[in-house]
Amino acid sequence: MVEQRVLDRSFAALSDQTRRAVLARLGDGPATISELAEPAGITVTGMAKHVKVLEDAGLVSTQKVGRVRECRLGSEGLDDAMAWISFYQRLWDRRLDGLDAFLTLQKGHDS
Amino acid sequence: MVEQRVLDRSFAALSDQTRRAVLARLGDGPATISELAEPAGITVTGMAKHVKVLEDAGLVSTQKVGRVRECRLGSEGLDDAMAWISFYQRLWDRRLDGLDAFLTLQKGHDS
């Protein structure tokens, strides 16, 4: 049973374009907060807040290295979020299958 | 190219346990706002707000039937959200593959 608060935090962390771009960037390797802030066109303070949200969700981990904070992809990943979405995707597909069957039935009645 | 605002809205809509439960319930068929509010233990007004968030994200559609508002799963589904998560899941897997290769290498050095 997936902890609901973990899902809350994962989905909330993903609901922002800047944070999704950070995950994409970290997929290429670690980066400091400044290195993440510059291409995003936001301040270091602003980026630090986004990174904190990602860190609280377990999607990013950070480590102080000398005077800078290095960020990398966290260990938790998106397994739970993906499992959740897959499950509900099946509900949608079933709903569409039902609609399809209904339309086929209607077609048979009309002919 | 997926519209970023659509993803923002989808993930934000999914970041709440009550709203995820509503999608699960609607997977079994349509329901009124009152029918959704009761098992959630919240007011009809509170549930109407949650349904509005889901509707704005295209995950639920509603229709006024007489004096009540009937809700059902929306047409958009979670394809884009799932595609996004799948893509980033691969980044994570690649990162773990890299770590695995590193540990194997270390093991070779140690022996």
Backbone of each chain as ProteinMPNN parsed JSONL, in Angstrom:
{"seq_chain_A": "MVEQRVLDRSFAALSDQTRRAVLARLGDGPATISELAEPAGITVTGMAKHVKVLEDAGLVSTQKVGRVRECRLGSEGLDDAMAWISFYQRLWDRRLDGLDAFLTLQKGHDS", "coords_chain_A": {"N_chain_A": [[0.846, -1.203, 0.0], [0.75, 2.025, -1.022], [1.986, 4.891, 0.558], [-0.174, 7.552, 1.037], [0.567, 10.219, 1.407], [3.075, 10.33, 0.298], [2.536, 10.036, -2.405], [0.999, 12.372, -2.736], [2.992, 14.307, -2.379], [4.827, 13.637, -4.427], [3.316, 14.036, -6.829], [2.628, 16.736, -6.518], [5.156, 17.881, -6.589], [5.79, 17.425, -9.23], [4.119, 19.096, -10.569], [4.978, 21.443, -11.692], [6.543, 23.277, -14.188], [9.224, 24.231, -14.136], [10.36, 22.635, -12.137], [10.085, 20.11, -13.307], [11.839, 20.445, -15.425], [14.236, 20.624, -14.036], [14.554, 17.999, -13.111], [14.928, 16.745, -15.564], [17.353, 17.914, -16.351], [19.045, 16.947, -14.311], [19.068, 14.329, -14.952], [21.112, 14.108, -16.716], [23.275, 14.251, -15.11], [24.887, 15.308, -11.954], [24.34, 18.634, -10.548], [24.949, 22.027, -9.47], [23.002, 24.298, -7.395], [23.163, 26.884, -8.49], [23.918, 26.31, -11.128], [21.609, 25.109, -11.97], [19.809, 27.17, -11.713], [20.498, 29.192, -13.566], [19.942, 28.46, -16.467], [17.204, 28.266, -16.143], [16.428, 30.784, -15.753], [15.872, 31.994, -13.321], [16.247, 33.191, -9.887], [18.912, 32.17, -7.627], [17.948, 31.742, -5.07], [15.234, 31.326, -5.605], [15.43, 28.976, -7.107], [16.49, 27.301, -5.165], [14.3, 26.918, -3.537], [12.582, 25.459, -5.218], [14.146, 23.151, -5.512], [14.117, 22.217, -2.92], [11.436, 21.395, -2.657], [11.437, 19.261, -4.454], [13.296, 17.67, -3.179], [12.049, 17.088, -0.722], [10.112, 15.439, -1.716], [11.567, 13.27, -2.319], [12.626, 13.031, -4.816], [14.899, 14.258, -5.565], [18.244, 14.431, -4.377], [20.424, 16.195, -2.172], [23.7, 17.555, -1.488], [26.063, 19.111, 0.531], [28.897, 20.491, -0.816], [31.822, 21.721, -0.156], [31.473, 25.099, -0.632], [29.19, 25.038, -2.084], [25.944, 23.601, -2.988], [25.354, 20.439, -4.085], [23.279, 18.836, -6.414], [21.455, 15.904, -7.198], [19.695, 13.217, -8.937], [17.228, 11.751, -6.889], [16.858, 8.808, -4.77], [14.384, 7.646, -4.778], [12.742, 7.894, -7.067], [10.087, 7.528, -9.511], [8.408, 5.389, -9.245], [6.082, 4.714, -7.669], [4.287, 6.747, -8.37], [4.056, 6.228, -11.077], [2.963, 3.646, -11.028], [0.525, 4.202, -9.886], [-0.679, 5.911, -11.818], [-0.772, 4.128, -13.989], [-2.62, 2.261, -13.086], [-5.0, 3.8, -12.96], [-5.153, 4.561, -15.582], [-5.981, 2.243, -16.726], [-8.632, 2.158, -15.84], [-9.704, 4.223, -17.359], [-9.339, 3.202, -19.932], [-11.032, 1.027, -19.823], [-13.448, 2.308, -19.559], [-13.585, 3.542, -22.059], [-13.595, 1.267, -23.664], [-16.078, 0.254, -22.972], [-17.726, 2.229, -24.017], [-17.17, 1.919, -26.692], [-18.183, -0.653, -27.159], [-20.857, -0.12, -26.73], [-21.396, 1.669, -28.829], [-20.959, -0.005, -31.024], [-23.0, -1.81, -30.632], [-25.201, -0.107, -30.938], [-24.881, 0.485, -33.625], [-25.436, -1.966, -34.76], [-28.145, -2.129, -34.143], [-29.122, -0.046, -35.667], [-28.723, -0.84, -38.304]], "CA_chain_A": [[0.0, 0.0, 0.0], [1.549, 3.247, -1.142], [1.652, 5.972, 1.483], [-0.845, 8.599, 0.262], [1.289, 11.497, 1.47], [4.196, 10.248, -0.637], [1.959, 10.343, -3.719], [0.669, 13.805, -2.721], [4.225, 15.098, -2.554], [5.401, 13.371, -5.758], [2.539, 14.704, -7.874], [2.746, 18.187, -6.331], [6.495, 18.267, -7.053], [5.81, 17.339, -10.697], [3.105, 19.99, -11.157], [5.601, 22.715, -12.042], [7.424, 23.122, -15.363], [10.624, 24.436, -13.735], [10.83, 21.445, -11.4], [10.236, 19.002, -14.262], [13.073, 20.722, -16.188], [15.352, 20.295, -13.141], [14.717, 16.539, -13.146], [15.497, 16.432, -16.881], [18.764, 18.316, -16.312], [19.787, 16.054, -13.413], [19.186, 13.052, -15.652], [22.418, 14.132, -17.396], [24.345, 14.253, -14.098], [24.708, 16.256, -10.854], [24.503, 20.065, -10.83], [24.751, 22.885, -8.299], [21.791, 25.124, -7.47], [23.435, 27.977, -9.442], [23.892, 25.755, -12.489], [20.208, 24.833, -12.305], [19.069, 28.437, -11.738], [20.808, 30.03, -14.73], [19.122, 28.194, -17.66], [15.78, 28.431, -15.825], [16.161, 32.226, -15.722], [15.356, 32.416, -12.011], [17.31, 33.437, -8.908], [19.403, 31.013, -6.886], [17.002, 31.555, -3.962], [14.029, 30.722, -6.182], [15.733, 27.59, -7.475], [16.672, 26.536, -3.924], [12.95, 26.529, -3.068], [12.111, 24.362, -6.079], [14.933, 21.96, -5.196], [13.621, 21.759, -1.609], [10.187, 20.663, -2.916], [11.829, 17.988, -5.082], [14.012, 16.892, -2.162], [11.03, 16.603, 0.217], [9.372, 14.369, -2.394], [12.503, 12.161, -2.542], [12.985, 12.947, -6.235], [16.244, 14.822, -5.696], [19.001, 14.472, -3.125], [21.435, 17.25, -2.243], [24.834, 17.374, -0.594], [26.918, 20.298, 0.6], [30.271, 20.196, -1.237], [32.504, 23.006, 0.017], [30.534, 26.214, -0.45], [27.983, 24.889, -2.915], [25.091, 22.44, -2.742], [25.261, 19.638, -5.3], [21.991, 18.133, -6.521], [21.405, 14.76, -8.118], [18.4, 12.525, -8.863], [17.055, 11.036, -5.635], [16.802, 7.351, -4.888], [13.013, 7.102, -4.794], [12.188, 7.825, -8.41], [8.659, 7.774, -9.699], [7.73, 4.093, -9.359], [4.74, 4.735, -7.094], [3.452, 7.629, -9.185], [3.784, 5.535, -12.339], [2.045, 2.538, -10.729], [-0.794, 4.8, -9.655], [-1.22, 6.368, -13.098], [-1.071, 2.944, -14.807], [-3.865, 1.689, -12.579], [-6.146, 4.62, -13.359], [-5.223, 4.529, -17.035], [-6.804, 1.069, -17.071], [-10.032, 2.537, -15.633], [-10.088, 5.02, -18.524], [-9.425, 2.32, -21.101], [-12.233, 0.206, -19.644], [-14.559, 3.208, -19.843], [-13.64, 3.718, -23.51], [-14.021, -0.026, -24.218], [-17.522, 0.185, -22.754], [-18.333, 3.152, -24.967], [-16.978, 1.287, -27.99], [-19.144, -1.762, -27.233], [-22.174, 0.516, -26.828], [-21.546, 2.215, -30.181], [-21.068, -1.158, -31.933], [-24.353, -2.322, -30.402], [-26.099, 0.862, -31.569], [-24.702, 0.336, -35.061], [-26.162, -3.188, -35.103], [-29.582, -1.819, -34.066], [-29.491, 0.885, -36.735], [-28.648, -1.442, -39.661]], "C_chain_A": [[0.88, 1.25, 0.0], [1.042, 4.296, -0.151], [1.061, 7.14, 0.672], [-0.077, 9.919, 0.261], [2.494, 11.52, 0.544], [3.705, 10.595, -2.043], [1.599, 11.818, -3.822], [1.905, 14.625, -3.071], [4.835, 14.896, -3.934], [4.659, 14.152, -6.835], [2.638, 16.228, -7.748], [4.106, 18.672, -6.85], [6.549, 18.308, -8.581], [4.914, 18.369, -11.371], [3.674, 21.343, -11.567], [6.653, 22.494, -13.132], [8.909, 23.269, -15.001], [11.167, 23.2, -13.022], [10.988, 20.249, -12.328], [11.53, 19.184, -15.073], [14.309, 20.393, -15.342], [15.607, 18.788, -13.168], [15.364, 16.12, -14.469], [16.99, 16.742, -16.886], [19.582, 17.339, -15.457], [19.902, 14.635, -13.981], [20.51, 12.951, -16.397], [23.58, 14.113, -16.406], [24.102, 15.333, -13.058], [24.914, 17.707, -11.293], [24.327, 20.85, -9.539], [23.466, 23.695, -8.489], [21.983, 26.265, -8.494], [23.353, 27.473, -10.877], [22.47, 25.434, -12.94], [19.442, 26.141, -12.503], [19.265, 29.177, -13.056], [19.95, 29.724, -15.963], [17.628, 28.385, -17.411], [15.403, 29.917, -15.773], [15.54, 32.679, -14.418], [16.523, 32.594, -11.041], [17.725, 32.13, -8.228], [18.452, 30.695, -5.726], [15.722, 30.87, -4.454], [14.262, 29.26, -6.522], [15.893, 26.717, -6.228], [15.322, 26.067, -3.38], [12.392, 25.369, -3.898], [12.831, 23.049, -5.732], [14.467, 21.352, -3.875], [12.335, 20.928, -1.791], [10.5, 19.285, -3.51], [12.512, 17.069, -4.071], [13.023, 16.294, -1.147], [10.235, 15.44, -0.385], [10.278, 13.156, -2.676], [12.981, 12.045, -3.977], [14.39, 13.48, -6.503], [16.94, 14.667, -4.35], [20.085, 15.535, -3.266], [22.517, 17.001, -1.2], [25.683, 18.632, -0.645], [28.334, 19.869, 0.217], [31.027, 21.525, -1.207], [31.467, 24.098, 0.226], [29.273, 26.073, -1.285], [27.19, 23.628, -2.55], [24.909, 21.694, -4.056], [23.958, 18.83, -5.283], [22.124, 16.973, -7.493], [20.029, 14.098, -8.005], [18.335, 11.716, -7.575], [16.879, 9.546, -5.853], [15.383, 6.833, -5.126], [12.407, 6.966, -6.175], [10.678, 7.974, -8.424], [7.867, 6.481, -9.818], [6.283, 4.148, -8.875], [3.795, 5.586, -7.938], [3.089, 6.935, -10.496], [2.795, 4.39, -12.119], [0.627, 3.076, -10.564], [-1.439, 5.191, -10.975], [-1.595, 5.183, -13.987], [-2.408, 2.335, -14.413], [-5.075, 2.483, -13.076], [-6.302, 4.706, -14.864], [-6.099, 3.35, -17.475], [-8.288, 1.357, -16.867], [-10.55, 3.308, -16.854], [-10.301, 4.124, -19.732], [-10.706, 1.493, -21.039], [-13.465, 1.028, -19.998], [-14.708, 3.375, -21.352], [-14.052, 2.425, -24.195], [-15.532, -0.148, -24.126], [-18.269, 1.037, -23.765], [-18.305, 2.549, -26.373], [-18.013, 0.176, -28.198], [-20.559, -1.212, -27.432], [-22.429, 1.014, -28.257], [-21.705, 1.101, -31.208], [-22.487, -1.73, -31.864], [-25.374, -1.425, -31.106], [-26.105, 0.689, -33.091], [-25.501, -0.878, -35.567], [-27.674, -2.945, -35.128], [-30.045, -0.979, -35.25], [-29.574, 0.204, -38.099], [-29.822, -2.372, -39.896]], "O_chain_A": [[1.655, 1.479, 0.928], [-0.158, 4.548, -0.04], [1.695, 7.652, -0.251], [-0.062, 10.644, -0.734], [2.896, 12.578, 0.06], [4.355, 11.34, -2.776], [1.849, 12.454, -4.846], [1.873, 15.506, -3.93], [5.306, 15.851, -4.553], [5.272, 14.84, -7.651], [2.724, 16.929, -8.756], [4.201, 19.732, -7.469], [7.266, 19.125, -9.159], [4.935, 18.511, -12.594], [2.917, 22.293, -11.767], [7.53, 21.639, -13.008], [9.75, 22.521, -15.501], [12.294, 22.773, -13.273], [11.915, 19.456, -12.165], [12.226, 18.214, -15.371], [15.318, 19.933, -15.877], [16.757, 18.355, -13.239], [16.237, 15.252, -14.495], [17.797, 15.943, -17.362], [20.686, 16.953, -15.84], [20.735, 13.846, -13.538], [20.985, 11.851, -16.681], [24.736, 13.977, -16.807], [23.227, 16.181, -13.233], [25.583, 17.971, -12.292], [23.641, 20.401, -8.621], [22.916, 23.768, -9.588], [21.074, 26.569, -9.266], [22.782, 28.139, -11.741], [22.16, 25.478, -14.131], [18.545, 26.224, -13.342], [18.311, 29.729, -13.606], [19.287, 30.628, -16.473], [16.868, 28.636, -18.347], [14.223, 30.269, -15.752], [14.767, 33.637, -14.396], [17.649, 32.196, -11.337], [17.001, 31.134, -8.25], [18.185, 29.529, -5.434], [15.199, 29.961, -3.809], [13.412, 28.408, -6.263], [15.494, 25.552, -6.219], [15.208, 24.97, -2.835], [11.811, 24.426, -3.361], [12.215, 21.985, -5.667], [14.426, 20.131, -3.724], [12.171, 19.887, -1.156], [9.907, 18.279, -3.12], [12.333, 15.852, -4.101], [13.15, 15.131, -0.763], [9.747, 14.569, 0.336], [9.818, 12.144, -3.205], [13.662, 11.082, -4.331], [14.991, 13.188, -7.537], [16.301, 14.76, -3.302], [20.606, 15.751, -4.36], [22.296, 16.342, -0.184], [25.985, 19.153, -1.719], [28.907, 18.984, 0.852], [30.892, 22.348, -2.112], [30.669, 24.027, 1.161], [28.378, 26.913, -1.197], [27.701, 22.719, -1.895], [24.378, 22.241, -5.023], [23.594, 18.227, -4.274], [22.832, 17.068, -8.496], [19.279, 14.39, -7.073], [19.31, 11.056, -7.216], [16.766, 9.082, -6.988], [15.198, 5.719, -5.616], [11.645, 6.035, -6.435], [10.074, 8.478, -7.477], [6.789, 6.46, -10.412], [5.37, 3.695, -9.565], [2.653, 5.202, -8.189], [1.958, 7.039, -10.969], [1.891, 4.186, -12.93], [-0.339, 2.48, -11.04], [-2.594, 4.855, -11.234], [-2.621, 5.221, -14.666], [-3.215, 1.948, -15.258], [-6.052, 1.905, -13.553], [-7.404, 4.895, -15.379], [-6.849, 3.437, -18.447], [-9.121, 0.864, -17.627], [-11.667, 3.086, -17.321], [-11.286, 4.25, -20.459], [-11.376, 1.282, -22.049], [-14.396, 0.541, -20.638], [-15.824, 3.353, -21.872], [-14.774, 2.456, -25.192], [-16.191, -0.59, -25.067], [-19.302, 0.634, -24.3], [-19.267, 2.65, -27.134], [-18.632, 0.072, -29.257], [-21.351, -1.761, -28.198], [-23.505, 0.817, -28.82], [-22.485, 1.23, -32.152], [-23.087, -2.081, -32.879], [-26.286, -1.908, -31.778], [-27.146, 0.737, -33.747], [-26.138, -0.84, -36.62], [-28.391, -3.461, -35.986], [-31.15, -1.138, -35.769], [-30.373, 0.595, -38.949], [-29.934, -2.966, -40.968]]}, "seq_chain_B": "MVEQRVLDRSFAALSDQTRRAVLARLGDGPATISELAEPAGITVTGMAKHVKVLEDAGLVSTQKVGRVRECRLGSEGLDDAMAWISFYQRLWDRRLDGLDAFLTLQKGHDS", "coords_chain_B": {"N_chain_B": [[4.552, 17.824, -28.952], [3.941, 18.168, -25.623], [1.673, 20.305, -24.063], [2.823, 22.374, -21.573], [1.295, 23.542, -19.545], [-0.897, 21.902, -19.395], [0.184, 19.573, -18.338], [1.026, 20.629, -15.874], [-1.475, 21.132, -14.691], [-2.632, 18.551, -14.704], [-0.905, 17.037, -12.986], [-1.09, 18.57, -10.66], [-3.778, 18.233, -10.067], [-3.761, 15.57, -9.403], [-2.433, 15.522, -7.023], [-3.706, 15.213, -4.625], [-5.263, 13.291, -2.169], [-8.077, 12.951, -1.856], [-9.036, 13.735, -4.355], [-7.837, 11.808, -5.976], [-9.192, 9.579, -5.056], [-11.747, 10.171, -5.962], [-11.463, 9.87, -8.728], [-11.009, 7.13, -8.793], [-13.466, 6.183, -7.849], [-15.16, 7.102, -9.926], [-14.302, 5.509, -11.926], [-15.85, 3.307, -11.687], [-18.235, 4.143, -12.676], [-20.622, 6.834, -13.448], [-21.318, 9.519, -11.072], [-23.049, 11.608, -8.696], [-22.266, 14.879, -7.297], [-22.953, 14.881, -4.579], [-23.025, 12.136, -4.022], [-20.348, 11.604, -4.278], [-19.301, 13.148, -2.267], [-20.17, 12.124, 0.203], [-18.907, 9.478, 0.97], [-16.341, 10.474, 1.16], [-16.418, 12.016, 3.32], [-16.682, 14.778, 3.376], [-18.021, 18.138, 2.812], [-20.632, 18.951, 0.413], [-20.073, 21.297, -0.933], [-17.312, 21.451, -0.579], [-16.532, 19.153, -1.989], [-17.419, 19.888, -4.515], [-15.539, 21.788, -5.202], [-13.194, 20.243, -5.408], [-13.958, 18.639, -7.575], [-14.123, 20.558, -9.536], [-11.42, 21.228, -9.901], [-10.472, 18.821, -10.95], [-11.997, 18.794, -13.258], [-11.097, 21.059, -14.638], [-8.62, 20.114, -15.29], [-9.251, 18.316, -17.176], [-9.726, 15.743, -16.444], [-12.095, 14.905, -15.434], [-15.507, 15.039, -16.439], [-18.47, 17.017, -16.28], [-22.047, 17.198, -15.995], [-25.103, 18.869, -15.977], [-27.906, 17.414, -14.665], [-31.14, 17.608, -14.427], [-31.68, 18.616, -11.171], [-29.263, 18.012, -10.179], [-25.631, 17.598, -10.451], [-23.967, 15.579, -12.594], [-21.114, 13.509, -12.569], [-18.414, 12.22, -14.472], [-15.673, 10.144, -15.71], [-13.292, 12.085, -17.464], [-12.481, 12.896, -20.924], [-9.82, 13.153, -21.514], [-7.937, 11.728, -19.991], [-4.909, 10.199, -18.721], [-2.761, 10.067, -20.398], [-0.673, 11.841, -21.286], [0.558, 12.55, -18.865], [1.431, 10.052, -18.055], [3.188, 9.394, -20.133], [5.121, 11.315, -19.695], [6.101, 10.633, -17.133], [7.096, 8.067, -17.679], [9.218, 8.651, -19.372], [10.987, 10.048, -17.648], [11.394, 8.108, -15.792], [13.081, 6.445, -17.131], [15.405, 7.951, -17.126], [16.09, 7.752, -14.436], [16.523, 4.993, -14.227], [18.718, 4.736, -15.871], [20.558, 6.152, -14.424], [20.787, 4.492, -12.175], [21.754, 2.208, -13.415], [24.26, 3.135, -14.104], [25.385, 3.481, -11.585], [25.429, 0.871, -10.733], [27.261, -0.247, -12.539], [29.5, 1.129, -11.71], [29.821, 0.154, -9.097], [30.328, -2.531, -9.628], [32.732, -2.283, -10.944], [34.299, -1.237, -8.875], [34.303, -3.405, -7.173], [35.796, -5.208, -8.672], [38.259, -3.912, -8.533], [38.795, -4.123, -5.84], [39.139, -6.83, -5.387]], "CA_chain_B": [[5.009, 18.506, -27.732], [2.855, 18.301, -24.651], [1.493, 21.626, -23.456], [3.302, 22.308, -20.181], [0.233, 23.878, -18.585], [-1.76, 20.717, -19.247], [0.878, 18.705, -17.375], [0.926, 21.304, -14.564], [-2.825, 20.923, -14.157], [-2.864, 17.127, -14.438], [-0.172, 16.61, -11.796], [-1.652, 19.265, -9.495], [-5.06, 17.592, -9.764], [-3.493, 14.246, -8.821], [-1.629, 15.647, -5.799], [-4.598, 15.221, -3.468], [-5.838, 11.965, -1.944], [-9.521, 12.975, -2.106], [-9.275, 13.778, -5.802], [-7.488, 10.496, -6.548], [-10.285, 8.666, -4.701], [-12.872, 10.493, -6.844], [-11.196, 9.219, -10.02], [-11.211, 5.693, -8.577], [-14.917, 5.976, -7.763], [-15.767, 7.328, -11.24], [-13.931, 4.362, -12.757], [-16.966, 2.359, -11.585], [-19.411, 4.717, -13.324], [-20.924, 8.219, -13.078], [-21.831, 9.788, -9.72], [-23.326, 13.025, -8.435], [-21.339, 15.495, -6.332], [-23.345, 14.402, -3.248], [-22.583, 10.742, -3.902], [-18.893, 11.611, -4.113], [-18.96, 13.839, -1.018], [-20.494, 11.341, 1.399], [-17.845, 8.569, 1.431], [-15.109, 11.229, 1.418], [-16.598, 12.682, 4.61], [-16.572, 16.235, 3.264], [-19.272, 18.784, 2.397], [-20.906, 19.003, -1.024], [-19.325, 22.462, -1.443], [-15.898, 21.06, -0.634], [-16.357, 18.206, -3.092], [-17.594, 20.62, -5.785], [-14.249, 22.433, -5.507], [-12.28, 19.196, -5.892], [-14.414, 18.219, -8.902], [-13.767, 21.66, -10.445], [-9.984, 21.081, -10.197], [-10.359, 17.663, -11.85], [-12.631, 19.164, -14.526], [-10.173, 21.985, -15.314], [-7.498, 19.308, -15.79], [-9.775, 17.422, -18.215], [-9.779, 14.363, -15.945], [-13.497, 14.618, -15.121], [-16.454, 15.932, -17.095], [-19.714, 17.08, -15.504], [-23.228, 17.575, -16.766], [-26.253, 19.154, -15.126], [-29.038, 16.538, -14.978], [-32.176, 18.066, -13.488], [-31.164, 19.492, -10.116], [-27.932, 17.577, -9.723], [-24.538, 17.609, -11.426], [-23.423, 14.233, -12.727], [-19.685, 13.517, -12.908], [-17.864, 10.985, -15.04], [-14.276, 10.319, -16.116], [-13.152, 12.956, -18.628], [-11.998, 12.238, -22.139], [-8.376, 13.323, -21.742], [-7.158, 10.674, -19.359], [-3.603, 10.527, -18.159], [-1.73, 9.652, -21.36], [0.482, 12.744, -21.284], [1.234, 12.432, -17.571], [2.117, 8.756, -18.023], [4.313, 9.489, -21.066], [6.146, 12.122, -19.043], [6.708, 9.851, -16.057], [7.864, 6.971, -18.283], [10.46, 9.228, -19.885], [11.888, 10.351, -16.545], [11.745, 6.845, -15.149], [14.249, 5.933, -17.856], [16.575, 8.686, -16.624], [16.43, 7.152, -13.142], [17.062, 3.656, -14.462], [20.041, 4.914, -16.439], [21.394, 6.576, -13.306], [21.04, 3.31, -11.348], [22.639, 1.347, -14.207], [25.59, 3.722, -13.969], [25.832, 3.196, -10.215], [25.675, -0.569, -10.733], [28.516, -0.452, -13.276], [30.546, 1.685, -10.857], [30.025, -0.764, -7.975], [30.953, -3.732, -10.179], [34.106, -1.874, -11.212], [34.939, -1.119, -7.567], [34.45, -4.778, -6.699], [36.914, -5.738, -9.433], [39.478, -3.283, -8.006], [39.018, -4.568, -4.466], [39.485, -8.253, -5.298]], "C_chain_B": [[3.827, 18.719, -26.786], [2.84, 19.717, -24.092], [1.866, 21.538, -21.972], [2.19, 22.598, -19.17], [-0.739, 22.734, -18.352], [-1.14, 19.764, -18.229], [0.815, 19.308, -15.971], [-0.419, 20.964, -13.914], [-3.093, 19.46, -13.821], [-2.193, 16.705, -13.135], [-0.721, 17.292, -10.539], [-2.972, 18.612, -9.076], [-4.848, 16.255, -9.045], [-2.816, 14.317, -7.454], [-2.471, 15.658, -4.528], [-5.332, 13.885, -3.365], [-7.338, 11.903, -2.253], [-9.808, 12.954, -3.606], [-8.903, 12.455, -6.468], [-8.605, 9.49, -6.257], [-11.508, 8.91, -5.588], [-12.676, 9.816, -8.202], [-11.431, 7.715, -9.915], [-12.704, 5.372, -8.574], [-15.57, 6.091, -9.142], [-15.353, 6.244, -12.241], [-15.019, 3.294, -12.744], [-18.234, 2.874, -12.258], [-19.691, 6.11, -12.802], [-21.459, 8.347, -11.65], [-22.13, 11.277, -9.59], [-22.308, 13.543, -7.413], [-21.663, 14.988, -4.915], [-22.864, 12.973, -3.015], [-21.071, 10.634, -3.715], [-18.502, 12.176, -2.749], [-19.122, 12.931, 0.195], [-19.379, 10.388, 1.839], [-16.536, 9.281, 1.761], [-15.192, 11.953, 2.759], [-16.378, 14.187, 4.533], [-17.899, 16.81, 2.768], [-19.408, 18.744, 0.875], [-20.133, 20.163, -1.653], [-17.845, 22.132, -1.59], [-15.637, 20.122, -1.794], [-16.493, 18.907, -4.442], [-16.285, 21.303, -6.188], [-13.237, 21.42, -6.047], [-12.643, 18.78, -7.319], [-14.043, 19.279, -9.941], [-12.285, 21.559, -10.859], [-9.774, 19.938, -11.196], [-10.924, 17.99, -13.233], [-11.709, 20.101, -15.324], [-8.985, 21.236, -15.91], [-7.957, 18.332, -16.878], [-9.922, 15.978, -17.757], [-11.207, 13.927, -15.612], [-14.351, 15.528, -15.991], [-17.75, 15.906, -16.305], [-20.848, 17.578, -16.394], [-24.38, 17.777, -15.791], [-27.399, 18.247, -15.575], [-30.123, 16.856, -13.969], [-31.557, 18.978, -12.451], [-29.773, 19.09, -9.638], [-26.899, 17.641, -10.847], [-23.902, 16.224, -11.447], [-21.97, 14.302, -13.213], [-19.302, 12.178, -13.513], [-16.401, 11.216, -15.413], [-14.22, 11.146, -17.392], [-12.528, 12.226, -19.801], [-10.476, 12.246, -22.246], [-7.52, 12.23, -21.131], [-5.785, 11.142, -18.934], [-2.467, 10.138, -19.087], [-0.473, 10.517, -21.262], [1.272, 12.623, -19.989], [2.023, 11.125, -17.516], [3.332, 8.788, -18.952], [5.459, 10.256, -20.409], [6.87, 11.296, -17.978], [7.561, 8.713, -16.62], [9.224, 7.469, -18.759], [11.455, 9.45, -18.743], [12.283, 9.104, -15.765], [12.984, 6.253, -15.817], [15.528, 6.656, -17.427], [17.056, 8.073, -15.313], [17.102, 5.791, -13.338], [18.492, 3.755, -14.973], [21.029, 5.282, -15.335], [21.765, 5.363, -12.441], [21.939, 2.314, -12.07], [24.079, 1.816, -14.047], [26.197, 3.398, -12.619], [26.233, 1.724, -10.097], [27.018, -0.876, -11.392], [29.691, 0.011, -12.414], [30.884, 0.716, -9.715], [30.712, -2.048, -8.43], [32.439, -3.477, -10.42], [34.896, -1.826, -9.91], [35.275, -2.501, -7.005], [35.659, -5.428, -7.361], [38.242, -5.217, -8.894], [39.854, -3.844, -6.64], [39.562, -5.994, -4.408], [40.9, -8.522, -5.8]], "O_chain_B": [[2.845, 19.375, -27.132], [3.875, 20.253, -23.699], [1.306, 20.74, -21.221], [2.136, 22.0, -18.095], [-1.327, 22.601, -17.279], [-1.832, 19.217, -17.37], [0.581, 18.596, -14.995], [-0.486, 20.566, -12.751], [-3.699, 19.152, -12.795], [-2.826, 16.089, -12.278], [-0.809, 16.67, -9.48], [-3.249, 18.456, -7.887], [-5.645, 15.86, -8.194], [-2.642, 13.292, -6.795], [-1.994, 16.069, -3.471], [-5.937, 13.41, -4.327], [-7.816, 10.931, -2.838], [-10.705, 12.248, -4.068], [-9.566, 12.024, -7.411], [-8.929, 8.654, -7.1], [-12.226, 7.97, -5.927], [-13.619, 9.254, -8.759], [-11.982, 7.099, -10.828], [-13.149, 4.417, -9.211], [-16.429, 5.282, -9.494], [-15.987, 6.086, -13.284], [-15.111, 2.477, -13.66], [-19.206, 2.131, -12.397], [-19.078, 6.541, -11.826], [-21.992, 7.387, -11.094], [-21.538, 12.102, -10.286], [-21.597, 12.775, -6.765], [-20.751, 14.699, -4.14], [-22.359, 12.644, -1.941], [-20.576, 9.703, -3.081], [-17.515, 11.753, -2.148], [-18.302, 12.965, 1.112], [-18.937, 10.475, 2.985], [-15.721, 8.776, 2.533], [-14.187, 12.44, 3.277], [-15.94, 14.805, 5.504], [-18.791, 16.067, 2.356], [-18.435, 18.533, 0.151], [-19.604, 20.04, -2.758], [-17.208, 22.483, -2.583], [-14.643, 20.267, -2.505], [-15.787, 18.579, -5.395], [-15.963, 21.387, -7.373], [-12.518, 21.694, -7.008], [-11.768, 18.593, -8.164], [-13.694, 18.953, -11.076], [-11.944, 21.778, -12.021], [-9.009, 20.062, -12.153], [-10.405, 17.531, -14.25], [-11.563, 19.95, -16.537], [-8.411, 21.664, -16.911], [-7.14, 17.602, -17.438], [-10.206, 15.091, -18.562], [-11.495, 12.734, -15.519], [-13.967, 16.667, -16.256], [-18.096, 14.88, -15.719], [-20.638, 18.27, -17.39], [-24.603, 16.963, -14.895], [-27.818, 18.301, -16.732], [-30.055, 16.441, -12.812], [-30.971, 20.004, -12.797], [-29.183, 19.758, -8.79], [-27.241, 17.724, -12.026], [-23.367, 15.758, -10.441], [-21.642, 15.047, -14.137], [-19.809, 11.132, -13.108], [-15.938, 12.357, -15.431], [-15.018, 10.93, -18.305], [-12.101, 11.077, -19.68], [-9.901, 11.442, -22.98], [-6.492, 11.852, -21.693], [-5.535, 12.341, -18.805], [-1.344, 9.904, -18.64], [0.642, 10.004, -21.168], [2.503, 12.595, -20.005], [3.14, 11.087, -17.001], [4.391, 8.269, -18.601], [6.625, 9.887, -20.552], [8.099, 11.267, -17.932], [8.636, 8.427, -16.091], [10.245, 6.805, -18.577], [12.625, 9.084, -18.854], [13.353, 9.042, -15.16], [13.825, 5.641, -15.16], [16.6, 6.054, -17.37], [18.254, 7.895, -15.096], [18.109, 5.482, -12.702], [19.364, 2.982, -14.578], [22.164, 4.805, -15.303], [22.915, 5.222, -12.026], [22.775, 1.655, -11.452], [24.995, 1.011, -13.879], [27.382, 3.077, -12.521], [27.227, 1.378, -9.459], [27.812, -1.661, -10.873], [30.743, -0.629, -12.387], [32.051, 0.483, -9.401], [31.564, -2.592, -7.727], [33.286, -4.326, -10.144], [36.025, -2.312, -9.843], [36.35, -2.736, -6.453], [36.447, -6.11, -6.706], [39.222, -5.955, -8.802], [41.028, -4.02, -6.313], [40.336, -6.339, -3.515], [41.35, -9.667, -5.794]]}, "name": "protein", "num_of_chains": 2, "seq": "MVEQRVLDRSFAALSDQTRRAVLARLGDGPATISELAEPAGITVTGMAKHVKVLEDAGLVSTQKVGRVRECRLGSEGLDDAMAWISFYQRLWDRRLDGLDAFLTLQKGHDSMVEQRVLDRSFAALSDQTRRAVLARLGDGPATISELAEPAGITVTGMAKHVKVLEDAGLVSTQKVGRVRECRLGSEGLDDAMAWISFYQRLWDRRLDGLDAFLTLQKGHDS"}
